[in-house]
């Protein structure tokens, strides 16, 4: 099957996710800078979530540059990833509205961890389809960064139940790890 439909659908879903997140931010009532204080947690949560969704979109785009075609299992693995990403607006809003309370902050991490696992599954389904000797397989390699991310998410979830800001710090750390498109993939893309 042609990969363009999968890419276009994924781009559309991700655009909707970002749109939903921005629509959750309410305009402050007041004309001075003090009016921004109540919406600051919502804005900061939005920024982190926007970065995460952007990271997934960017890396998804680079990943599919190495993909020749797709099959049914790849479509389902991609939908699995999009499912978890579609929950980002919900957990972003719940975390922000409750000012980083333990359970919302932990659930935010669960969604991030599940999206990370889903991305890992997607890469391995793609490798199985394209072969262990494919450029995609060589680019992904042992996927240390992907595995480390899941471990860090798990630690952040547990930490969030006791110290929510500690969990958020780990979420930010993982985002920083992924902010630049995966260089393993970048090196193998024909420009």
N, C-alpha and C positions, 0 to 999 in steps of 0.2 A: 504494500500500500504506500501511497505517496505521503510524505511526512508534512507537507505544507498545511493540510487541514488541521493536523494536531497542533502545529505551531500557531496557526491563526486562532484556533479555539482557545489555546492556553493564553495567548496574548490578550484575548478578549476577557477571559475570566479574571486574569490578573488586573486588567484595567478596571473592571467592575469592583474588585476587592479594594483597590486604592480609592475609588470614588466613594464607596460605602464608608470607608474610614474617615474621609474628609467631611462627609455629610454629618457624621456623628459629632463633629465639633460645633458647639453652639456659640453664637455671637455674644460677647459679654454685654451686660447692661451697665452703662456708664461711659463717661467720656474721658476719664483720666486713666493713667497707667495702673492705678490700683484695681481697676475693673478687670485687668488681665490675670490677677492673682488666682481667682478661683478656676480659671480655665488652663492654667499652666500645667497641672498634672495631665490633663487630657492632651494638650499640645505635645508634651514631652513623650507621652506614650505613643501618640500618632507618629512622631518623628522616628522613634525606634522601630515601630511596626512598618512604616513606610520604607525604611532602610532594609528591613528584613525582606519584605515583598520584592523590593528592587533587586536585592541580592539573588533571590530565587529566579526572578525574571531574567536577569543578566546571565547567570550561570546556566539556566535552562536554554537560553538562546545560544550560548557558546557550545553547550553540550550537543545540541541538535545540528550544529554546523558539521559535526563529525558523524552524523547519522545519515545513512543512505535511504533507508525506508523503514516503515513500521509495520507491526502486526497486531493482532488482537491483544495479546498479553501486554504489549507496550502501551496500547491505548488505555487499558485498565490500570496499569501502573501509573500512568500520567494522571488519570482521573483520581487515583488515590492521593497523589501529591496535591492536586488542586483542591480536593476535599479538605485537607488539613489547612491549606492556605486560606480557604474560604472562611475558616473559623477565626482567623486573625482579627478581623474587625470586632467580633463579639468579645474575645478575651481582652483586646485592647481597650474597648469601652468599659468592660467590667473592672479591669485593673485600674484604669484612670479614675473612674467615678468613685471608687472605694479607696483612693489614695494609697495604693500599693499595700492593701491588706494581704495577710498571708495566703489565704486560699485563692483569691483571684490571681495573685502574682504567681503562685505555684501552677495554676491551671494555664496561665499564659505560657509557662515553660513546658507544660505537657504538650500544648499545641505546637510549639517550636520544635520540641524533640520528635514528635510524630511526623512533622513535615520533614525533618532531617532524615528520619528513618525511611520515609516514603521516597525521598530523593535518592537515598542509597539503594533502595529496591529498584527504582527506575533505572539507575545506571547499570545495575547488574542484569536486569531484564534486557536492556539494550545490548550489553556485552554478550549475553547468551545468544541473542539474535544475530549479531554481527561477527561473532567469533572471538576467541581468545587472542588471535593474532591480528586483530583489527587495530587501526589507529586509535579508536575509542578505548579499547582495552589498555593499550599502551599508555594513553593519556591518564586514565583513571588509576592505573597501577594498584597499589594496595589500599589506597584511599584512607591514609592515616588521618588526614584532616577531617574527613567525614565521620570516621569512627570516634575521634577525639571530641568532636562537636556533640555527639550523642551522649558521651560520658559527662561532658561539662553541663549539658542540659539537665541530666539526671541529678548531678550534684546541686545545681541551681534550684531545682524543684524542691529538694529536701531543705536546702538552706532558706528558701523563700518562706517556708512554714515557720521558721524561727526569726529570721532576719530578712525581710523582703528586699531591702536595699542591697543586701549581699547577693541575692539571687539575680536582681536586675543588673548588678555589676558584671556577673558572669554572662548574662544575656548580651550585654554590650561587648564584652570580650569576644564572644563567639562571632558577633556581627563584624567586629574589626578584623577577625581572622579571614572572613569571607568577602570583605568589601571590594577587594580587587578580584576580577574574574580569575578563575582557577588557571594558573600559569601552565599547568600540565596540559590543559586543553588548548590554551592560547598558542602554545608552541607548535601544535599539530594542525592548526587551522590554516588552510591555504588562503592567503589574502589576495 
